[in-house]
Amino acid sequence: MRLRDRFPLLAADPKLHYLDSGASSQVPADVLDAVTRFETTQRANVHRGVHRLAEAATAAYEGARDEIARFFGARREEIVFTSGTTAAINLVAHSFGDALAAGDEVVISELEHHSNIVPWQMLRDRRGLKLKVLPVTEEGRIDLGALDGVVTRKTRLIALAHCSNVTGAVVDLARVVAAAKSAGAAVLVDGAQRVPHGPLDIPELGVDFYAFSGHKMYAPHGIGVLWGKRERLEALPPFMGGGDMIRSVTFERTTYAPPPTRFEAGTPNISGAIGLGASCRWMSGLDWPGIVQEEMRLTGRLLGSLAKVPGLRVLGPLGLQQRLGVVSFALGSAHPHDVAQILDRHGVACRGGHHCAEPLMERFGLAGTTRATIAPYSEDADIDALLNGLDEARRLFA
């Protein structure tokens, strides 16, 4: 069976060429089945319920945490459920940020998604911190050569994207971790664009926090994870207060549960977590060496073809080293939304705009780009349709 055929939405529409997985991936039948099974046979709230459905729901929910932990080489107590990458980064900004003081420094880069910029600006304004920014090279990579000049003994955290959602460039985390250790700083990684592309042993990366979203890795919307080193999480105060994150409550004092429950106030997205667990189980059964090879072949084909289009500019590395299949381009002076609409006439779903990365667009003198993202279910026919659509767009906007 073609991998594409495991995704009901794609299987139902052979004329759809879905190249917008960087915004939201499609969901395979295995994951949909797991969510449907919960909603139709186990639906109840989790924890503390003693009836049959509550116990089944709790087992499924906590079983999903186990599944996710196994997939990422982690311990279950290091897997904190959130609503997505944005919520995970905000959790760290509030809980880790509580211990920071005026004059402390947080380091980010020019290519970050707004979700890895705005929380640190808010923290800066609350606590009087200094927010420092690593520059980006002409190739669309974080300039790690600038680390020595930016990271100091006052640096408390380095927060960077593992893979850019605009340029597709993958950062060398080993160099980042080494710089952080030399300064006694922690490292947070936005892994939203990396996790859909195969297994990853997060603890082996040497980072302190790693955030990702389910909706980019073949799972439902509204679910994500903050992975944190156990000792880091144990040292953090809770982000939100309410049910499930407590041990006991009196009017005089509240004591908190240990991680990960300490950070999971309120009724969680139970079906989303179950779907994310099912996604990890489904991903575990795939031939990732073969998939990565095919993704890179398609990425190389797309980059090579775009290089031949007159007036088109690719924003990001033109080679395949240390990059993933996130390909952004500008077609002359044409607005990226107009280009995306022309592509849609050819059945191609692409993203157009600033991709929540306005500082990066300003760095390259652009209002936005059109972005195509390669996924395991991408095929040559998708690239063909994109290139045909670009031919029409070029004729219209020339």
C-alpha positions as CSV (number, residue, x, y, z in Angstrom):
1,M,0.0,0.0,0.0
2,R,1.2,3.5,-0.8
3,L,1.9,5.5,2.3
4,R,-0.4,8.2,1.0
5,D,-3.3,5.7,1.0
6,R,-3.1,5.3,4.8
7,F,-4.3,8.8,5.1
8,P,-8.1,8.9,4.5
9,L,-8.3,12.6,3.4
10,L,-5.5,12.0,0.8
11,A,-6.8,8.7,-0.3
12,A,-10.3,10.2,-0.9
13,D,-8.9,12.9,-3.2
14,P,-6.2,11.8,-5.6
15,K,-6.1,15.3,-7.2
16,L,-5.1,16.9,-3.9
17,H,-1.4,17.6,-3.6
18,Y,-0.9,18.4,0.1
19,L,2.4,20.3,0.6
20,D,1.3,22.2,3.8
21,S,2.4,19.7,6.4
22,G,4.6,22.2,8.0
23,A,1.4,24.0,9.2
24,S,-0.6,20.8,9.9
25,S,0.1,17.2,8.8
26,Q,-2.6,14.8,7.6
27,V,-3.7,12.1,10.0
28,P,-3.4,8.3,9.3
29,A,-6.3,5.9,9.8
30,D,-4.5,4.3,12.7
31,V,-4.6,7.5,14.7
32,L,-8.1,8.3,13.7
33,D,-9.2,4.8,14.8
34,A,-7.5,5.3,18.2
35,V,-9.3,8.6,18.8
36,T,-12.7,7.2,17.6
37,R,-12.3,4.1,19.8
38,F,-11.7,6.3,22.9
39,E,-14.6,8.6,22.1
40,T,-17.1,5.8,21.4
41,T,-16.0,3.2,23.9
42,Q,-14.0,4.8,26.7
43,R,-15.0,8.5,26.9
44,A,-14.8,9.8,30.5
45,N,-12.6,12.1,32.5
46,V,-9.2,10.8,33.7
47,H,-7.7,10.3,37.2
48,R,-9.6,9.7,40.4
49,G,-12.7,8.3,38.8
50,V,-13.4,4.7,40.0
51,H,-16.0,3.6,37.5
52,R,-15.2,1.4,34.6
53,L,-15.1,4.1,31.9
54,A,-13.0,6.5,34.0
55,E,-10.5,3.8,34.7
56,A,-10.3,2.8,31.0
57,A,-9.9,6.5,30.0
58,T,-7.1,7.0,32.5
59,A,-5.3,3.8,31.3
60,A,-5.5,5.0,27.7
61,Y,-4.4,8.5,28.5
62,E,-1.4,7.4,30.7
63,G,-0.6,4.7,28.2
64,A,-0.3,7.4,25.6
65,R,2.3,9.1,27.8
66,D,4.2,5.8,27.9
67,E,4.1,5.4,24.2
68,I,5.4,9.0,23.6
69,A,8.2,8.5,26.1
70,R,9.3,5.3,24.4
71,F,9.3,6.9,21.0
72,F,11.5,9.8,22.2
73,G,13.8,7.7,24.4
74,A,12.5,9.5,27.5
75,R,11.0,8.7,30.9
76,R,7.3,9.1,31.4
77,E,7.7,11.7,34.1
78,E,9.5,13.9,31.6
79,I,6.5,14.0,29.3
80,V,4.3,17.0,30.1
81,F,1.1,17.3,28.0
82,T,0.4,20.8,26.7
83,S,-1.8,22.2,23.9
84,G,1.2,22.4,21.6
85,T,4.6,24.0,21.1
86,T,3.5,27.5,21.9
87,A,2.0,26.4,25.2
88,A,5.1,24.4,26.1
89,I,7.4,27.4,25.4
90,N,5.2,29.7,27.4
91,L,5.3,27.2,30.3
92,V,9.0,27.4,30.4
93,A,9.0,31.2,30.0
94,H,6.8,31.5,33.1
95,S,8.1,28.6,35.3
96,F,11.8,28.8,34.5
97,G,11.5,32.5,34.0
98,D,10.3,33.0,37.6
99,A,13.8,32.4,38.9
100,L,15.4,35.0,36.6
101,A,16.3,38.5,37.6
102,A,17.0,41.9,36.0
103,G,20.2,41.7,34.0
104,D,19.9,37.9,33.2
105,E,20.0,37.1,29.5
106,V,18.0,34.9,27.2
107,V,19.3,34.1,23.7
108,I,17.2,33.4,20.6
109,S,17.8,33.8,16.9
110,E,16.5,35.8,13.9
111,L,14.8,32.8,12.4
112,E,12.5,31.9,15.3
113,H,8.8,31.4,15.0
114,H,6.8,34.1,16.9
115,S,6.0,31.5,19.6
116,N,9.7,31.4,20.4
117,I,10.1,35.2,20.4
118,V,7.0,36.8,22.0
119,P,7.1,34.8,25.3
120,W,10.7,35.9,25.9
121,Q,9.8,39.5,25.1
122,M,7.0,39.3,27.6
123,L,9.4,37.8,30.2
124,R,11.9,40.5,29.4
125,D,9.4,43.1,30.1
126,R,8.2,41.5,33.3
127,R,11.6,40.7,34.8
128,G,14.0,43.3,33.3
129,L,16.0,40.7,31.3
130,K,18.1,41.2,28.3
131,L,17.0,39.4,25.1
132,K,19.9,38.8,22.7
133,V,19.5,37.6,19.2
134,L,21.8,35.3,17.1
135,P,22.0,36.5,13.5
136,V,21.1,34.4,10.5
137,T,23.4,33.7,7.5
138,E,22.6,34.5,3.9
139,E,21.9,30.8,3.5
140,G,19.1,31.0,6.1
141,R,20.9,29.2,9.0
142,I,21.5,30.4,12.5
143,D,25.1,31.8,12.6
144,L,26.5,29.6,15.3
145,G,29.9,31.4,14.9
146,A,28.3,34.3,16.8
147,L,27.7,32.2,19.9
148,D,30.9,33.2,21.5
149,G,30.1,36.8,21.2
150,V,26.5,36.5,22.3
151,V,26.5,33.9,25.1
152,T,28.0,35.2,28.3
153,R,28.1,34.3,32.0
154,K,24.8,36.2,32.3
155,T,23.1,33.9,29.8
156,R,20.5,31.8,31.6
157,L,18.7,30.2,28.6
158,I,19.3,29.6,24.9
159,A,16.0,29.0,23.0
160,L,16.2,27.9,19.4
161,A,14.3,26.1,16.7
162,H,15.7,22.6,15.8
163,C,14.5,23.2,12.3
164,S,13.4,26.5,10.8
165,N,9.8,26.6,9.7
166,V,10.8,28.9,6.9
167,T,14.3,27.9,5.6
168,G,14.3,24.2,6.6
169,A,17.7,24.6,8.1
170,V,18.6,22.2,10.9
171,V,20.7,23.7,13.7
172,D,23.7,21.9,15.1
173,L,22.5,21.4,18.6
174,A,25.8,20.0,19.9
175,R,27.4,23.4,19.4
176,V,24.6,25.1,21.1
177,V,24.7,22.8,24.1
178,A,28.4,23.2,24.4
179,A,28.1,27.0,24.4
180,A,25.3,26.8,27.0
181,K,27.3,24.5,29.3
182,S,30.3,26.8,29.2
183,A,28.0,29.6,30.4
184,G,26.0,27.5,32.9
185,A,22.8,28.1,30.8
186,A,19.9,25.9,29.9
187,V,18.8,25.0,26.4
188,L,15.2,24.9,25.1
189,V,14.5,23.6,21.6
190,D,11.4,24.2,19.5
191,G,11.1,20.8,17.8
192,A,7.8,21.4,16.0
193,Q,9.3,21.1,12.5
194,R,11.8,18.3,13.3
195,V,9.6,15.6,15.0
196,P,7.5,14.7,12.0
197,H,10.6,13.4,10.2
198,G,11.5,10.3,12.1
199,P,12.5,9.0,15.5
200,L,14.5,11.2,17.8
201,D,16.3,10.4,21.1
202,I,15.6,13.6,22.9
203,P,17.7,13.0,26.0
204,E,20.7,12.2,23.8
205,L,20.6,15.8,22.4
206,G,21.8,17.1,25.8
207,V,19.2,19.9,25.9
208,D,17.1,20.8,28.9
209,F,13.7,21.3,27.3
210,Y,12.2,20.2,24.0
211,A,8.8,21.3,22.8
212,F,6.7,19.9,20.0
213,S,3.1,19.7,18.6
214,G,1.0,16.8,17.7
215,H,-0.7,18.4,14.7
216,K,2.5,18.5,12.8
217,M,3.3,14.8,13.5
218,Y,0.1,13.1,12.2
219,A,-1.9,13.6,15.4
220,P,-4.9,15.8,16.3
221,H,-4.8,19.5,16.8
222,G,-4.6,21.0,20.3
223,I,-2.1,18.5,21.8
224,G,1.6,18.8,22.3
225,V,4.5,18.0,24.7
226,L,7.1,19.7,26.8
227,W,9.9,17.3,27.4
228,G,12.1,18.4,30.3
229,K,15.0,16.8,32.1
230,R,13.5,15.3,35.3
231,E,15.7,17.5,37.6
232,R,14.7,20.6,35.6
233,L,11.0,19.9,35.9
234,E,11.3,19.1,39.6
235,A,12.9,22.4,40.2
236,L,10.2,24.4,38.4
237,P,7.1,25.9,40.0
238,P,3.7,25.2,38.3
239,F,2.6,27.4,35.4
240,M,-1.2,27.2,36.1
241,G,-3.2,26.3,39.1
242,G,-6.3,24.2,39.4
243,G,-7.4,20.6,39.5
244,D,-5.1,17.6,39.0
245,M,-1.8,19.5,39.6
246,I,-2.2,19.4,43.4
247,R,-1.5,17.1,46.2
248,S,-3.7,18.9,48.8
249,V,-5.4,22.2,49.1
250,T,-6.4,24.3,52.1
251,F,-7.2,28.0,52.4
252,E,-3.8,28.4,54.0
253,R,-1.6,26.3,51.7
254,T,-1.5,24.2,48.6
255,T,1.1,21.5,47.9
256,Y,1.8,20.5,44.4
257,A,2.0,17.2,42.6
258,P,5.4,16.0,41.2
259,P,6.1,16.4,37.5
260,P,4.5,15.9,35.0
261,T,1.2,16.3,36.8
262,R,2.3,19.5,38.4
263,F,2.1,21.2,35.0
264,E,-1.2,19.7,33.8
265,A,-3.9,21.8,35.5
266,G,-7.5,21.1,34.6
267,T,-9.1,18.5,32.4
268,P,-6.6,17.6,29.6
269,N,-7.1,17.0,25.9
270,I,-7.6,13.3,26.5
271,S,-8.5,12.2,23.0
272,G,-5.6,14.4,21.6
273,A,-3.1,12.7,23.9
274,I,-4.4,9.3,22.9
275,G,-4.1,10.4,19.3
276,L,-0.5,11.5,19.8
277,G,0.4,8.3,21.5
278,A,-1.2,6.4,18.5
279,S,0.9,8.6,16.2
280,C,4.1,7.6,17.9
281,R,3.1,4.0,17.8
282,W,2.3,4.3,14.0
283,M,5.6,6.2,13.3
284,S,7.5,3.5,15.2
285,G,6.4,0.9,12.5
286,L,7.6,2.9,9.5
287,D,10.8,2.4,7.4
288,W,12.4,5.7,8.4
289,P,15.7,5.3,6.6
290,G,13.7,4.8,3.4
291,I,11.3,7.6,4.1
292,V,14.1,10.1,4.9
293,Q,15.9,9.1,1.7
294,E,12.7,9.7,-0.3
295,E,11.9,13.0,1.4
296,M,15.4,14.2,0.6
297,R,15.1,13.1,-3.0
298,L,11.9,15.0,-3.4
299,T,13.4,18.0,-1.6
300,G,16.4,18.0,-3.9
301,R,14.2,17.7,-7.0
302,L,12.1,20.6,-5.9
303,L,15.1,22.8,-5.1
304,G,16.7,22.0,-8.4
305,S,13.6,22.8,-10.3
306,L,13.0,26.0,-8.5
307,A,16.5,27.1,-9.3
308,K,15.6,27.1,-13.0
309,V,12.5,29.3,-12.6
310,P,13.3,32.9,-13.7
311,G,12.8,35.5,-11.1
312,L,12.3,33.0,-8.2
313,R,14.3,33.2,-5.0
314,V,14.6,30.3,-2.5
315,L,14.9,31.4,1.1
316,G,17.1,28.8,2.7
317,P,19.9,26.3,1.9
318,L,20.0,25.2,-1.7
319,G,21.7,21.9,-0.8
320,L,20.5,19.0,1.3
321,Q,23.0,19.1,4.1
322,Q,21.6,19.9,7.5
323,R,18.1,20.7,6.1
324,L,14.7,19.2,5.9
325,G,12.0,19.5,3.2
326,V,10.7,22.9,4.2
327,V,11.1,25.0,1.0
328,S,10.2,28.7,1.0
329,F,10.4,30.9,-2.1
330,A,9.4,34.3,-3.5
331,L,8.3,34.7,-7.1
332,G,9.4,38.1,-8.2
333,S,7.1,40.8,-6.8
334,A,4.1,38.5,-6.7
335,H,2.4,38.3,-3.3
336,P,2.8,34.9,-1.7
337,H,-0.9,34.6,-1.1
338,D,-1.6,35.2,-4.9
339,V,0.9,32.5,-5.7
340,A,-0.6,30.1,-3.2
341,Q,-4.1,30.7,-4.7
342,I,-2.8,30.0,-8.2
343,L,-1.2,26.8,-6.9
344,D,-4.6,25.9,-5.3
345,R,-6.1,25.9,-8.8
346,H,-3.8,23.0,-9.6
347,G,-4.8,21.1,-6.4
348,V,-1.7,22.1,-4.6
349,A,-2.0,23.1,-0.9
350,C,0.9,25.4,0.1
351,R,1.3,28.1,2.7
352,G,1.7,31.7,1.9
353,G,2.7,34.6,4.1
354,H,5.3,35.5,6.8
355,H,4.9,32.1,8.5
356,C,4.9,33.7,12.0
357,A,8.5,34.7,11.4
358,E,8.3,38.5,10.6
359,P,11.8,39.3,11.9
360,L,13.3,36.7,9.5
361,M,11.3,38.2,6.6
362,E,12.5,41.7,7.5
363,R,16.1,40.3,7.6
364,F,15.7,39.2,4.0
365,G,13.7,42.2,2.8
366,L,10.6,40.2,2.1
367,A,6.9,40.6,3.2
368,G,6.5,36.8,3.0
369,T,7.1,33.7,0.9
370,T,5.2,30.7,-0.5
371,R,6.2,27.5,1.4
372,A,6.0,23.9,0.4
373,T,6.7,21.2,2.9
374,I,7.6,17.6,2.1
375,A,6.1,14.8,4.3
376,P,6.4,11.0,4.2
377,Y,3.2,10.8,2.0
378,S,4.6,13.3,-0.5
379,E,5.2,12.0,-4.1
380,D,6.6,13.1,-7.4
381,A,3.0,14.0,-8.6
382,D,2.9,16.7,-5.9
383,I,6.1,18.3,-7.1
384,D,4.8,18.0,-10.7
385,A,1.6,19.8,-9.8
386,L,3.5,22.5,-7.9
387,L,5.8,23.2,-10.8
388,N,2.9,23.3,-13.3
389,G,1.2,25.8,-11.0
390,L,4.3,27.9,-10.8
391,D,4.4,28.1,-14.6
392,E,1.0,29.6,-14.6
393,A,1.8,32.0,-11.8
394,R,4.9,33.2,-13.6
395,R,2.9,33.8,-16.8
396,L,0.3,35.8,-14.9
397,F,2.7,37.8,-12.7
398,A,5.5,38.4,-15.2
